[in-house]
Amino acid sequence: MLASDPEDASLTDVTIHRLCVQERDELSMFLAAGRHIEVFRQKAEAAGKPLPVTINMGLDPAIYIGACFEAPTTPFGYNELGVAGALRQQPVELVQGVAVQEKAIARAEIIIEGELLPGVRVREDQHTDSGHAMPEFPGYCGEANPRYPLLK
């Protein structure tokens, strides 16, 4: 996922987050406390605004490697796409989103554009009532948690 600081658009972050399909046009997203995009979401929510994001899939492996660099490895404001560019020995090309005011990674096989809505949280298991986050393959969350923002 790629998003920018709503107070300073020059601060962009790319990272990997778990998504769950909730409805035809809704996804929920797991955002861990302290991660850069969660900080962006909190700032947007405090201003009562949605946070525009792009979900970029089918990328050059160097971008996935760069996206794994998070705090405290990289300080707030550090653009992990620079790591990917260094690995590739050429900058990562970005394009303007079509439906949201956010950049997307050029040459991604699939790009989903949307917004993290302020004040909206859902249980990941709201359609199954399994009591578990879905998918919960890492095993770090356990029970489904209602604090995840909804991407719409």
TORKE-393866 format. One record per residue: x, y, z of N, C-alpha, C in turn; residue number from 1. Coordinates in steps of 0.001 Angstrom, whole numbers, plus 500000, padded with zeros to 6 digits. Layout:
BEGIN
[[X,Y,Z],[X,Y,Z],[X,Y,Z],NUM]
...
END
This chain:
BEGIN
[[500843,498828,500000],[500000,500000,500000],[500888,501235,500000],1]
[[500410,502272,499361],[501136,503540,499302],[500204,504646,499777],2]
[[500718,505497,500650],[499953,506647,501144],[500926,507761,501484],3]
[[500377,508969,501627],[501189,510138,501964],[500656,510803,503218],4]
[[501541,511510,503902],[501181,512263,505093],[500184,513350,504682],5]
[[499007,513407,505306],[498021,514417,504909],[498447,515841,505235],6]
[[499447,515996,506103],[499933,517333,506448],[501157,517732,505629],7]
[[501819,516761,505018],[503026,517024,504238],[503136,515959,503146],8]
[[502562,516246,501982],[502488,515263,500893],[503856,514804,500392],9]
[[504922,515484,500794],[506251,515031,500378],[506681,513787,501153],10]
[[505989,513470,502261],[506274,512269,503039],[505365,511144,502559],11]
[[505943,510204,501851],[505198,509075,501297],[505744,507795,501890],12]
[[504873,506819,502063],[505296,505544,502614],[504698,504415,501789],13]
[[505461,503370,501632],[504974,502153,500990],[505239,501003,501943],14]
[[504240,500171,502149],[504362,499078,503108],[503375,497979,502762],15]
[[503454,496894,503496],[502596,495734,503242],[501617,495600,504403],16]
[[500338,495452,504076],[499286,495314,505093],[498327,494199,504703],17]
[[497745,493581,505719],[496747,492539,505480],[495426,493202,505114],18]
[[494758,492663,504092],[493451,493137,503655],[492447,491994,503751],19]
[[491209,492316,504060],[490123,491338,504033],[488990,491930,503213],20]
[[488467,491156,502282],[487317,491596,501501],[486100,491543,502418],21]
[[485382,492670,502524],[484196,492743,503372],[482913,492805,502542],22]
[[482933,493573,501490],[481791,493733,500582],[482355,493913,499177],23]
[[481479,494036,498218],[481907,494181,496819],[482893,495335,496637],24]
[[482668,496421,497358],[483539,497591,497211],[484135,498028,498552],25]
[[484331,497079,499475],[484913,497396,500774],[485942,496353,501184],26]
[[487063,496858,501672],[488109,496020,502248],[488393,496531,503645],27]
[[488753,495646,504555],[489290,496111,505830],[490796,495911,505760],28]
[[491507,496708,506528],[492968,496707,506466],[493524,496689,507877],29]
[[494481,495807,508118],[495151,495754,509412],[496280,496779,509402],30]
[[496241,497724,510326],[497296,498730,510464],[497883,498622,511870],31]
[[499140,498254,511954],[499801,498097,513245],[500171,499457,513822],32]
[[500003,499589,515123],[500332,500833,515820],[501792,501208,515590],33]
[[502030,502485,515369],[503387,502994,515211],[503941,502931,513809],34]
[[503277,502208,512913],[503771,502147,511541],[503441,503459,510842],35]
[[504201,503789,509840],[504105,505107,509209],[502717,505397,508641],36]
[[502131,504441,507919],[500819,504715,507320],[499749,504814,508400],37]
[[499899,504121,509509],[498957,504283,510618],[499050,505708,511178],38]
[[500239,506275,511221],[500398,507662,511661],[499688,508601,510678],39]
[[499834,508343,509378],[499137,509153,508368],[497622,509053,508573],40]
[[497123,507829,508806],[495690,507622,509002],[495188,508386,510224],41]
[[495955,508345,511299],[495560,509061,512517],[495484,510562,512273],42]
[[496442,511100,511520],[496420,512538,511216],[495195,512898,510385],43]
[[494901,512098,509369],[493738,512366,508520],[492456,512264,509350],44]
[[492373,511235,510184],[491179,511049,511004],[490994,512209,511987],45]
[[492081,512691,512572],[491996,513825,513498],[491447,515061,512798],46]
[[491709,515177,511496],[491194,516306,510709],[489806,516010,510143],47]
[[489275,514798,510443],[487946,514425,509946],[487932,514099,508467],48]
[[489077,513715,507930],[489181,513446,506491],[489597,512002,506239],49]
[[489203,511465,505075],[489693,510137,504707],[491148,510221,504254],50]
[[491855,509097,504331],[493234,509029,503848],[493243,508306,502511],51]
[[493582,509003,501408],[493664,508330,500106],[494846,507359,500088],52]
[[494628,506181,499535],[495677,505167,499445],[495581,504449,498100],53]
[[496685,503849,497707],[496657,502912,496581],[497235,501592,497065],54]
[[496609,500528,496636],[497084,499177,496926],[497682,498673,495622],55]
[[498962,498408,495648],[499718,498075,494437],[500162,496623,494515],56]
[[499728,495813,493560],[500037,494376,493590],[500719,493949,492299],57]
[[501512,492900,492395],[502235,492400,491224],[503379,493335,490877],58]
[[504320,493471,491810],[505398,494450,491686],[506751,493782,491502],59]
[[507719,494573,491102],[509117,494168,491084],[509477,493722,492506],60]
[[510141,492575,492687],[510485,492101,494035],[511267,493125,494867],61]
[[512029,493979,494250],[512782,494991,494998],[511839,495924,495755],62]
[[510648,496172,495224],[509692,497046,495894],[509148,496357,497146],63]
[[508890,495053,497059],[508440,494318,498246],[509527,494326,499324],64]
[[510771,494181,498930],[511875,494214,499895],[511934,495588,500556],65]
[[511878,496648,499757],[511902,498007,500304],[510733,498271,501229],66]
[[509551,497733,500894],[508350,497950,501699],[508449,497304,503077],67]
[[509348,496360,503229],[509505,495674,504523],[510318,496494,505519],68]
[[510970,497548,505079],[511739,498405,505980],[510760,499328,506695],69]
[[510638,499192,507999],[509720,499978,508805],[510434,500447,510054],70]
[[509762,501308,510797],[510308,501784,512062],[510604,500577,512950],71]
[[511666,500577,513691],[512644,501645,513838],[513774,501598,512817],72]
[[513747,500621,511889],[514817,500525,510884],[514915,501792,510056],73]
[[513774,502301,509635],[513744,503544,508867],[512963,504577,509664],74]
[[513491,505772,509825],[512796,506800,510612],[511561,507319,509884],75]
[[510664,507921,510637],[509476,508525,510041],[509909,509530,508987],76]
[[509290,509468,507831],[509640,510362,506734],[510577,509742,505721],77]
[[511161,508581,506052],[512052,507896,505124],[511214,507156,504096],78]
[[511461,507390,502824],[510694,506760,501760],[511351,505439,501372],79]
[[510695,504328,501691],[511237,503005,501426],[511390,502710,499933],80]
[[510735,503491,499087],[510929,503301,497647],[512363,503622,497248],81]
[[513060,504393,498076],[514482,504651,497834],[515308,503381,497975],82]
[[514943,502512,498919],[515617,501219,499073],[515389,500380,497818],83]
[[514138,500344,497364],[513817,499579,496158],[514576,500124,494955],84]
[[514629,501440,494833],[515365,502046,493724],[516846,501715,493760],85]
[[517418,501704,494955],[518833,501361,495094],[519072,499910,494681],86]
[[518184,499011,495097],[518316,497606,494714],[518188,497424,493205],87]
[[517282,498175,492588],[517033,498073,491146],[518051,498867,490324],88]
[[518744,499772,491005],[519675,500701,490374],[518972,501630,489396],89]
[[517701,501924,489703],[516931,502932,488978],[515716,503302,489824],90]
[[515272,504543,489752],[514140,504968,490589],[512868,504184,490286],91]
[[512020,504052,491303],[510711,503435,491121],[509791,504501,490537],92]
[[509191,504198,489419],[508319,505163,488743],[506931,505150,489370],93]
[[506399,506351,489640],[505057,506502,490181],[504161,507192,489162],94]
[[502874,506915,489261],[501876,507570,488404],[500785,508128,489310],95]
[[500060,509118,488811],[498961,509697,489579],[497769,508754,489568],96]
[[497134,508576,490734],[495920,507776,490810],[494817,508394,489975],97]
[[493869,507578,489567],[492747,508033,488749],[491586,508485,489632],98]
[[491283,507711,490677],[490106,507977,491501],[490429,508685,492816],99]
[[491694,508706,493224],[492090,509351,494474],[493303,510244,494241],100]
[[493489,511191,495132],[494644,512083,495068],[495830,511412,495756],101]
[[496364,510394,495120],[497521,509665,495634],[498253,509037,494451],102]
[[499517,508804,494647],[500332,508155,493619],[500133,506644,493686],103]
[[500471,505985,492598],[500472,504530,492513],[501792,504122,491868],104]
[[502151,502874,492030],[503409,502380,491471],[503176,501961,490030],105]
[[503894,502623,489111],[503769,502304,487690],[504166,500846,487465],106]
[[503541,500239,486518],[503805,498855,486113],[503332,497806,487123],107]
[[502571,498226,488127],[501933,497243,489009],[500923,496474,488170],108]
[[500785,495194,488435],[499811,494408,487684],[498384,494810,488041],109]
[[498152,495118,489325],[496829,495524,489798],[497003,496696,490754],110]
[[496156,497721,490589],[496134,498856,491514],[494695,499052,491977],111]
[[494499,499072,493278],[493203,499393,493861],[493351,500754,494517],112]
[[492460,501671,494177],[492488,503009,494755],[491317,503142,495723],113]
[[491561,503786,496853],[490484,503972,497806],[490873,504924,498911],114]
[[490046,504948,499939],[490270,505835,501076],[490038,505069,502358],115]
[[490879,505335,503365],[490630,504852,504714],[489708,505882,505352],116]
[[488510,505442,505710],[487484,506362,506187],[487668,506696,507659],117]
[[487528,507979,508018],[487697,508354,509432],[486585,507778,510297],118]
[[486988,507243,511442],[486026,506763,512414],[485337,505455,512081],119]
[[485705,504797,510998],[485055,503547,510611],[485965,502377,510963],120]
[[485434,501433,511749],[486156,500221,512125],[485226,499038,511923],121]
[[485781,497914,511539],[484981,496700,511366],[485722,495506,511951],122]
[[484975,494472,512309],[485570,493197,512677],[485935,492476,511383],123]
[[487109,491922,511327],[487508,491201,510118],[486611,489999,509866],124]
[[486059,489411,510909],[485225,488211,510753],[483729,488536,510769],125]
[[483347,489741,510410],[481946,490149,510532],[480982,489285,509714],126]
[[481446,488596,508692],[480555,487773,507875],[480586,486295,508258],127]
[[481555,485894,509053],[481671,484482,509427],[481484,484239,510913],128]
[[481693,485275,511719],[481630,485147,513178],[482483,483986,513682],129]
[[483647,483828,513057],[484548,482738,513443],[485310,483063,514726],130]
[[485380,484350,515070],[486143,484764,516237],[487620,484916,515953],131]
[[487999,484750,514696],[489412,484863,514315],[489574,485851,513178],132]
[[490710,486548,513193],[491040,487428,512081],[491219,486556,510847],133]
[[490885,487092,509693],[490965,486293,508473],[491745,487045,507414],134]
[[492748,486543,506800],[493386,485284,507192],[494318,485527,508372],135]
[[494416,484613,509261],[495237,484761,510449],[496431,483810,510411],136]
[[497016,483664,509234],[498154,482758,509084],[499363,483141,509923],137]
[[499661,484444,510192],[500848,484718,510995],[500684,484335,512467],138]
[[499445,484339,512969],[499206,483976,514349],[499547,485055,515355],139]
[[499687,486318,514929],[500076,487359,515867],[498898,488150,516413],140]
[[497705,487920,515925],[496562,488682,516421],[495598,487845,517238],141]
[[495443,486599,516887],[494482,485774,517597],[493070,486113,517194],142]
[[492268,486570,518151],[490869,486844,517881],[490702,488041,516950],143]
[[489583,488048,516222],[489280,489163,515329],[489192,490446,516135],144]
[[489723,491521,515588],[489788,492780,516303],[488958,493823,515573],145]
[[488057,494533,516254],[487175,495499,515582],[487829,496850,515305],146]
[[489110,497017,515496],[489700,498345,515352],[490303,498612,513977],147]
[[490124,497720,513035],[490751,497903,511734],[489929,498849,510875],148]
[[490581,499806,510210],[489832,500744,509370],[489290,500066,508118],149]
[[488262,500647,507585],[487609,500139,506389],[488055,500965,505192],150]
[[488506,500296,504151],[488863,500952,502893],[487647,500915,501989],151]
[[487255,502054,501513],[486059,502097,500659],[486346,502855,499402],152]
END
